[in-house]
Amino acid sequence: MANPFDQTPLGRHTEYIDQYTPALLCPVPRWDARETLELDSQALPFHGVDLWTAYEVSWLDGRGKPVVAMAEFSVPCNSRNIVESKSLKLYLNSFANSRFDSKQKVRELMEADLSLCAKGPVDVRLLSLDEAAREPWLEISGDCIDRHDIDVDNSAESVQLLVDQGEQRSETLYSHLLRSLCPVTGQPDWATLIVHYTGAPISQVALLRYVIALRNHQGFHEQIVEQVFVDIMAQCQPRNLSVYGRFTRRGGLDINPFRSNFEERPVNRRVVRQ
């Protein structure tokens, strides 16, 4: 069977093109990972979005003067594909020595190119560095489960998520200890994981063991968050559930998947490591 990543630039030597080249973008079908989670592509148990932040964006204005910016991309989770991250970096680099008359033109090109690659409508927001500096940080209201002092010796597949005794509640639990591995390069990805639910109380200790056990689990950012959503829903059966991963940047990009069965998409706000 052919490796689905053979046609992507991940883990391969690449040349950096600095003239606008939309063909650099590589799609990765979402279904390949969702099939292992036994999800129905026509009836997903969640809605949501992948929020990307690009910190290394530049092009030339109409007179040849460089412009620098930060970009935010919103990719709906029901798009057919994710955009492979290294290909996105190469694509963004290709703007560097191309001239554009306006920021609006750059944004329109990015929206059209990324939407075509993802096979779904991608929204693009371009910010000057002054505008980005005024954006507020994400303040997480909830319980940090990292405070629990525990012994750890399990893999993610053997950790049983549990509910505690007590009345149903609505609460937010979060951890800064999420680490997973890129399935192609094996490089580590680091994240803050935020779980907001309504239902029987989820055991914080069991959830912490589960988060730590993902430390050597292979998957793209989007796949990791969907795995967490599916596992919590199957084992704890909350009535409402949102799972949000704020991953640190790699290659000038951070990727922040959000999945929920009841909440609207969040505003893209950075945590301290981002």
C-alpha positions, 0 to 999 in steps of 0.5 A: 500500500502506498504511503499517503505522505509520499507526495508531501514535503514532510521529512524530505529535503525541499527547495525554498521558492520565493515567488508566489507558487500555490501549487506548493500546497499539499492536502492530506485527507481527513478521512484516513485518520477518522476511519481508525476512530470509526467515525461516520464521515456523514454524521460526525459527533462534533463540529469545529475548526482548526485555527492556524497562526502563521508568524512568518508572513511577508511579501512585497508591496507594489513598489517592492518594499517588504511587508511583514504580517501575521496570518490566522487561518480558520479551516472547518473540521468538515473540510475534506482535507487538512493542509500539510503543515510544511507545504503551508510553510513553503507556500507562505515563503513563496510570497516573499519576493512577489509584488502585490498591490494590497494586503487585501489581494494577498488575503484573497489569494490565500483564501482561494488557494487554501480553500481549494486545497482543503476542499472547504471554505478557509477564512484568512485574517492578516494582522500587522505586528502592531495589531497582533501585539494588541490581541489579548491572551487566552485566559483559561477559566477552570481547573488545572489537572497538572497539580495532581501528584501521580505515578505514571506507567501506562500507554494511552490505549490502556488508560481508562477514563473514569467518572467520579461519584457526584452530581452532574456538573459543567466544568473546564479542565485543562493540562499543559502536559500534552505531548504527541509525535508527528506521524511522519517525522517523529518530532514532538508537538507540545500543547495545552489541552482544554476540556469543557463538559457537562455530565458526570464528574470526570476523574481528574487523575484519570484524565491526567494519566490519559493526557500523559500517556499520549506522550508517545502517541503519533498523530497530527494535531487535528487527529490527536484532538479528535482522538481525545474527544472520541475517547472521552465521549465513549468512556465518560459519556458527557452530555456536552463536550468540547476539546481544544488543543493549543499547540506550540509553533513549529516552522513558524506555525501553530495549529489549534484544533477545536471540536465540540458538540455544543459550543461555537468556535472560539476566538483565536487567542494565544496561550503563553507558550505561543 
